[in-house]
Amino acid sequence: MQSSSEINQRIARISAHLNPHTIQMEGNSVLRRDNCRAKGGSAGFKVAILGAAGGIGQPLAMLMKMNPLVSVLHLYDVVNTPGVTSDISHMDTGAVVRGFLGKDSLEDALTGMDLVIIPAGVPRKPGMTRDDLFNINAGIVKTLCEGISKCCPRAIVNLISNPVNSTVPIAAEVFKKAGTYDPRRLLGVTMLDVVRANTFVAEVLGLDPREVDVPVVGGHAGVTILPLLSQVKPSCSFTPQEIEYLTTRIQNGGTEVVEAKAGAGSATLSMAYAAVKFADACLRGLRGDAGIVECAFVDSQVTELPFFASKVRLSRNGVEEIYPLGPLNEYERNGLEKAKKELAGSIDKGIAFVRK
């Protein structure tokens, strides 16, 4: 028969996956958190999702729990984390899930992480100006990145929080102030633009989207999103009308979803899918896999702008190589100029937010 201490220790071990705080038992008995992995936990990387209880965060957490490269999954948010953690922890996959609730638990959520994914922030609501949205999300990203710089400065950071064109420069400035900035390890997630481009182009060509690869460069909003349709794989050609249709639809993909949901939401599910696809690429890079190439918004010298989205090769250090744009046709050159003009203002706005 097992002793009382052995039983309590087992309870502590189980509860550690659900609740990072001290647990009060009946009477005066107190079980302290036993910070261990479950028996049979898979080998892999430690991943934190900041904003795990939100519209993107919940499906993102579920999909990351399914990823065989993840051994420990930390879910952090300022509300509702215990419920999301309990729900997802019941999935019979190898990753151990732990939940963290509130600002006081941010450091615990981040300590020891290999990859941090940030979908935290608020969607734009009726009556809210773009400046209102920027100020709220910018402040959230700033706080979270301060935690990263303190607790896991060597982690790869995947930043999803909008507006990405401004929040990535914000994160960079925070890391610079802390003396922890490594441009290879900070990546703005623009994968949703690529996912949409692959899907929409495949519809026109009559192909399986998984067989299509469309480079999407620039940024992650409106005209800053520039699909390079002249570089689509497999090689193909489009009429001017098809180019205009596809470019416009890819740039306005987010609006298409918002309108379809009649104002009740935005692109949460497809964004979660795209974020997991990109996170998986980063994890395979961390593992040392060769030839991992994706598009991302990063510190860049591809143009005169300090940040720009283009194809990058991923490795154990994050971004190992940034590829040039390659040959552009006249339509794409004109689009590039429009994108750069819009991007410049967004980047400056992010930098000014931290420096003010």
FENPE-V309825 format. One record per residue. N is the residue number from 0. RES is the residue in one small letter. SS is DSSP state (alpha for helix, beta for strand, coil for the rest). PSI is psi in whole degrees, 0 to 359 (* if undefined). D_FIRST is the distance of its C-alpha to the first C-alpha in Angstrom with 2 decimals. Layout:
BEGIN
n | res | ss | psi | d_first
N | RES | SS | PSI | D_FIRST
N | RES | SS | PSI | D_FIRST
END
This chain:
BEGIN
n | res | ss | psi | d_first
0 | m | coil | 137 | 0.00
1 | q | coil | 145 | 3.77
2 | s | coil | 163 | 6.53
3 | s | alpha | 322 | 9.48
4 | s | alpha | 322 | 11.70
5 | e | alpha | 319 | 10.03
6 | i | alpha | 315 | 10.13
7 | n | alpha | 322 | 13.63
8 | q | alpha | 320 | 14.69
9 | r | alpha | 318 | 14.08
10 | i | alpha | 319 | 16.03
11 | a | alpha | 322 | 18.65
12 | r | alpha | 316 | 19.06
13 | i | alpha | 314 | 19.74
14 | s | alpha | 336 | 21.97
15 | a | alpha | 332 | 23.92
16 | h | coil | 343 | 25.49
17 | l | coil | 329 | 26.83
18 | n | coil | 116 | 27.63
19 | p | coil | 359 | 28.93
20 | h | coil | 171 | 28.83
21 | t | coil | 143 | 26.48
22 | i | beta | 126 | 24.20
23 | q | beta | 122 | 24.11
24 | m | coil | 180 | 20.99
25 | e | coil | 149 | 21.11
26 | g | coil | 219 | 22.31
27 | n | coil | 4 | 23.15
28 | s | coil | 130 | 20.30
29 | v | beta | 128 | 21.94
30 | l | beta | 122 | 20.56
31 | r | coil | 154 | 23.13
32 | r | coil | 131 | 23.99
33 | d | coil | 103 | 22.26
34 | n | coil | 79 | 25.23
35 | c | coil | 168 | 23.86
36 | r | coil | 151 | 24.44
37 | a | coil | 153 | 22.11
38 | k | coil | 136 | 20.83
39 | g | coil | 4 | 23.74
40 | g | coil | 143 | 26.23
41 | s | coil | 153 | 29.74
42 | a | coil | 145 | 32.07
43 | g | coil | 204 | 35.03
44 | f | beta | 158 | 36.69
45 | k | beta | 125 | 35.75
46 | v | beta | 135 | 37.84
47 | a | beta | 138 | 38.51
48 | i | beta | 119 | 40.38
49 | l | beta | 112 | 42.25
50 | g | coil | 34 | 43.23
51 | a | coil | 347 | 40.37
52 | a | coil | 3 | 40.65
53 | g | coil | 185 | 44.34
54 | g | alpha | 323 | 46.32
55 | i | alpha | 320 | 46.22
56 | g | alpha | 320 | 42.92
57 | q | alpha | 306 | 40.74
58 | p | alpha | 329 | 41.98
59 | l | alpha | 316 | 42.16
60 | a | alpha | 318 | 38.49
61 | m | alpha | 315 | 37.58
62 | l | alpha | 324 | 39.75
63 | m | alpha | 328 | 38.49
64 | k | alpha | 334 | 34.87
65 | m | coil | 350 | 36.21
66 | n | coil | 121 | 37.82
67 | p | coil | 348 | 36.14
68 | l | coil | 353 | 37.59
69 | v | beta | 125 | 35.52
70 | s | beta | 322 | 32.12
71 | v | beta | 130 | 31.77
72 | l | beta | 115 | 33.72
73 | h | beta | 128 | 34.42
74 | l | beta | 118 | 35.99
75 | y | beta | 139 | 38.14
76 | d | beta | 171 | 40.42
77 | v | coil | 350 | 41.70
78 | v | coil | 152 | 40.66
79 | n | coil | 11 | 38.20
80 | t | alpha | 320 | 36.00
81 | p | alpha | 319 | 32.61
82 | g | alpha | 316 | 33.57
83 | v | alpha | 318 | 34.94
84 | t | alpha | 313 | 31.93
85 | s | alpha | 315 | 29.46
86 | d | alpha | 307 | 31.72
87 | i | alpha | 330 | 32.28
88 | s | alpha | 343 | 28.74
89 | h | coil | 351 | 27.82
90 | m | coil | 134 | 30.15
91 | d | coil | 61 | 28.54
92 | t | coil | 170 | 30.44
93 | g | coil | 333 | 29.49
94 | a | coil | 135 | 30.55
95 | v | beta | 132 | 28.15
96 | v | beta | 135 | 29.81
97 | r | beta | 140 | 29.91
98 | g | beta | 149 | 32.19
99 | f | beta | 124 | 34.43
100 | l | beta | 123 | 36.48
101 | g | coil | 159 | 39.63
102 | k | alpha | 328 | 41.86
103 | d | alpha | 342 | 39.60
104 | s | alpha | 4 | 37.02
105 | l | alpha | 316 | 39.65
106 | e | alpha | 320 | 39.15
107 | d | alpha | 322 | 35.40
108 | a | alpha | 330 | 36.19
109 | l | alpha | 338 | 38.74
110 | t | coil | 125 | 37.29
111 | g | coil | 8 | 36.93
112 | m | coil | 145 | 38.37
113 | d | coil | 326 | 40.46
114 | l | beta | 131 | 42.15
115 | v | beta | 125 | 42.91
116 | i | beta | 130 | 44.36
117 | i | beta | 95 | 46.26
118 | p | coil | 8 | 47.22
119 | a | coil | 149 | 47.17
120 | g | coil | 178 | 50.21
121 | v | coil | 147 | 52.00
122 | p | coil | 160 | 54.23
123 | r | coil | 132 | 57.81
124 | k | coil | 161 | 58.30
125 | p | coil | 133 | 61.54
126 | g | coil | 353 | 63.75
127 | m | coil | 126 | 62.02
128 | t | coil | 165 | 64.38
129 | r | alpha | 327 | 63.48
130 | d | alpha | 322 | 63.79
131 | d | alpha | 313 | 61.27
132 | l | alpha | 316 | 58.81
133 | f | alpha | 312 | 59.47
134 | n | alpha | 322 | 58.98
135 | i | alpha | 306 | 55.62
136 | n | alpha | 326 | 54.14
137 | a | alpha | 318 | 55.76
138 | g | alpha | 321 | 54.10
139 | i | alpha | 312 | 50.67
140 | v | alpha | 319 | 51.11
141 | k | alpha | 313 | 52.40
142 | t | alpha | 315 | 49.36
143 | l | alpha | 321 | 46.88
144 | c | alpha | 330 | 48.82
145 | e | alpha | 322 | 48.85
146 | g | alpha | 319 | 45.05
147 | i | alpha | 315 | 45.15
148 | s | alpha | 333 | 47.64
149 | k | alpha | 321 | 45.37
150 | c | alpha | 331 | 41.92
151 | c | coil | 62 | 42.56
152 | p | coil | 344 | 46.26
153 | r | coil | 3 | 45.90
154 | a | coil | 151 | 44.40
155 | i | beta | 133 | 46.50
156 | v | beta | 122 | 47.53
157 | n | beta | 110 | 48.39
158 | l | beta | 119 | 50.41
159 | i | coil | 331 | 50.90
160 | s | coil | 129 | 51.89
161 | n | coil | 153 | 55.47
162 | p | coil | 117 | 58.18
163 | v | alpha | 324 | 57.00
164 | n | alpha | 338 | 60.57
165 | s | alpha | 327 | 60.12
166 | t | alpha | 329 | 56.39
167 | v | alpha | 313 | 56.26
168 | p | alpha | 326 | 59.07
169 | i | alpha | 311 | 57.25
170 | a | alpha | 317 | 54.11
171 | a | alpha | 317 | 56.30
172 | e | alpha | 321 | 58.01
173 | v | alpha | 314 | 54.74
174 | f | alpha | 323 | 53.49
175 | k | alpha | 316 | 56.90
176 | k | alpha | 325 | 56.79
177 | a | alpha | 352 | 53.40
178 | g | coil | 23 | 54.65
179 | t | coil | 10 | 52.03
180 | y | coil | 123 | 54.19
181 | d | coil | 105 | 53.91
182 | p | alpha | 339 | 55.97
183 | r | alpha | 339 | 54.19
184 | r | alpha | 4 | 50.90
185 | l | beta | 116 | 52.26
186 | l | beta | 122 | 52.94
187 | g | beta | 130 | 54.21
188 | v | coil | 108 | 52.92
189 | t | coil | 16 | 55.94
190 | m | alpha | 330 | 54.23
191 | l | alpha | 324 | 54.81
192 | d | alpha | 321 | 58.54
193 | v | alpha | 317 | 58.10
194 | v | alpha | 314 | 55.91
195 | r | alpha | 315 | 58.57
196 | a | alpha | 315 | 61.37
197 | n | alpha | 318 | 59.81
198 | t | alpha | 312 | 59.33
199 | f | alpha | 321 | 62.79
200 | v | alpha | 320 | 64.60
201 | a | alpha | 324 | 62.81
202 | e | alpha | 318 | 64.04
203 | v | alpha | 320 | 67.60
204 | l | alpha | 347 | 67.40
205 | g | coil | 36 | 65.54
206 | l | coil | 166 | 62.73
207 | d | coil | 127 | 58.95
208 | p | alpha | 333 | 58.00
209 | r | alpha | 348 | 55.59
210 | e | alpha | 0 | 58.68
211 | v | coil | 140 | 60.52
212 | d | beta | 113 | 60.42
213 | v | coil | 115 | 62.43
214 | p | coil | 133 | 62.62
215 | v | beta | 121 | 62.61
216 | v | beta | 176 | 63.85
217 | g | beta | 258 | 64.90
218 | g | coil | 209 | 62.49
219 | h | coil | 44 | 60.31
220 | a | coil | 127 | 62.59
221 | g | alpha | 231 | 65.74
222 | v | alpha | 349 | 68.54
223 | t | alpha | 345 | 66.46
224 | i | beta | 113 | 64.61
225 | l | beta | 99 | 66.81
226 | p | beta | 131 | 65.93
227 | l | coil | 84 | 67.87
228 | l | alpha | 344 | 68.91
229 | s | alpha | 348 | 71.27
230 | q | alpha | 19 | 68.29
231 | v | coil | 141 | 66.21
232 | k | beta | 130 | 64.56
233 | p | coil | 154 | 65.56
234 | s | coil | 135 | 69.10
235 | c | coil | 175 | 71.00
236 | s | coil | 153 | 73.73
237 | f | coil | 152 | 74.05
238 | t | coil | 160 | 77.06
239 | p | alpha | 324 | 77.84
240 | q | alpha | 320 | 76.76
241 | e | alpha | 320 | 73.39
242 | i | alpha | 314 | 72.87
243 | e | alpha | 315 | 73.67
244 | y | alpha | 311 | 71.45
245 | l | alpha | 316 | 68.44
246 | t | alpha | 313 | 68.77
247 | t | alpha | 318 | 69.13
248 | r | alpha | 320 | 66.21
249 | i | alpha | 317 | 63.88
250 | q | alpha | 329 | 64.99
251 | n | coil | 20 | 64.52
252 | g | alpha | 321 | 61.28
253 | g | alpha | 318 | 59.43
254 | t | alpha | 322 | 62.17
255 | e | alpha | 318 | 62.04
256 | v | alpha | 316 | 58.39
257 | v | alpha | 316 | 58.98
258 | e | alpha | 322 | 61.93
259 | a | alpha | 329 | 60.07
260 | k | coil | 6 | 57.33
261 | a | coil | 41 | 60.13
262 | g | coil | 1 | 59.07
263 | a | coil | 0 | 55.50
264 | g | coil | 182 | 53.98
265 | s | coil | 195 | 54.63
266 | a | coil | 83 | 53.51
267 | t | coil | 317 | 49.77
268 | l | alpha | 313 | 48.44
269 | s | alpha | 328 | 50.92
270 | m | alpha | 319 | 50.48
271 | a | alpha | 317 | 46.72
272 | y | alpha | 312 | 47.39
273 | a | alpha | 320 | 49.97
274 | a | alpha | 320 | 47.79
275 | v | alpha | 322 | 44.95
276 | k | alpha | 318 | 47.53
277 | f | alpha | 318 | 48.83
278 | a | alpha | 320 | 45.43
279 | d | alpha | 320 | 44.52
280 | a | alpha | 318 | 47.79
281 | c | alpha | 320 | 46.93
282 | l | alpha | 322 | 43.50
283 | r | alpha | 326 | 45.16
284 | g | alpha | 316 | 47.66
285 | l | alpha | 326 | 44.93
286 | r | alpha | 341 | 43.46
287 | g | coil | 9 | 46.89
288 | d | coil | 146 | 48.20
289 | a | coil | 155 | 52.00
290 | g | coil | 29 | 54.53
291 | i | beta | 105 | 52.60
292 | v | beta | 124 | 55.49
293 | e | beta | 167 | 55.32
294 | c | beta | 140 | 57.47
295 | a | beta | 157 | 56.45
296 | f | beta | 109 | 58.16
297 | v | beta | 167 | 58.16
298 | d | beta | 123 | 60.15
299 | s | coil | 152 | 63.04
300 | q | coil | 18 | 66.53
301 | v | coil | 325 | 67.33
302 | t | coil | 186 | 69.67
303 | e | coil | 350 | 71.11
304 | l | coil | 149 | 68.24
305 | p | coil | 339 | 65.28
306 | f | beta | 144 | 62.77
307 | f | beta | 145 | 63.21
308 | a | beta | 129 | 61.22
309 | s | beta | 181 | 61.84
310 | k | beta | 135 | 60.12
311 | v | beta | 151 | 57.84
312 | r | beta | 130 | 55.95
313 | l | beta | 149 | 52.35
314 | s | beta | 194 | 50.56
315 | r | coil | 340 | 47.83
316 | n | coil | 6 | 50.00
317 | g | beta | 239 | 50.57
318 | v | beta | 114 | 54.24
319 | e | beta | 327 | 55.71
320 | e | beta | 140 | 59.07
321 | i | beta | 125 | 61.08
322 | y | coil | 146 | 63.52
323 | p | coil | 168 | 67.07
324 | l | coil | 333 | 68.15
325 | g | coil | 183 | 70.33
326 | p | coil | 131 | 73.55
327 | l | coil | 146 | 73.96
328 | n | coil | 177 | 76.53
329 | e | alpha | 319 | 78.79
330 | y | alpha | 317 | 76.60
331 | e | alpha | 325 | 73.58
332 | r | alpha | 319 | 75.63
333 | n | alpha | 319 | 76.78
334 | g | alpha | 325 | 73.24
335 | l | alpha | 318 | 72.07
336 | e | alpha | 319 | 74.64
337 | k | alpha | 318 | 73.54
338 | a | alpha | 314 | 69.89
339 | k | alpha | 321 | 70.60
340 | k | alpha | 316 | 72.65
341 | e | alpha | 319 | 69.89
342 | l | alpha | 320 | 67.16
343 | a | alpha | 316 | 69.04
344 | g | alpha | 320 | 68.96
345 | s | alpha | 319 | 65.26
346 | i | alpha | 313 | 64.34
347 | d | alpha | 323 | 66.57
348 | k | alpha | 319 | 65.04
349 | g | alpha | 316 | 61.54
350 | i | alpha | 317 | 62.69
351 | a | alpha | 328 | 64.69
352 | f | alpha | 320 | 61.71
353 | v | alpha | 325 | 59.86
354 | r | alpha | 345 | 62.98
355 | k | coil | * | 64.52
END
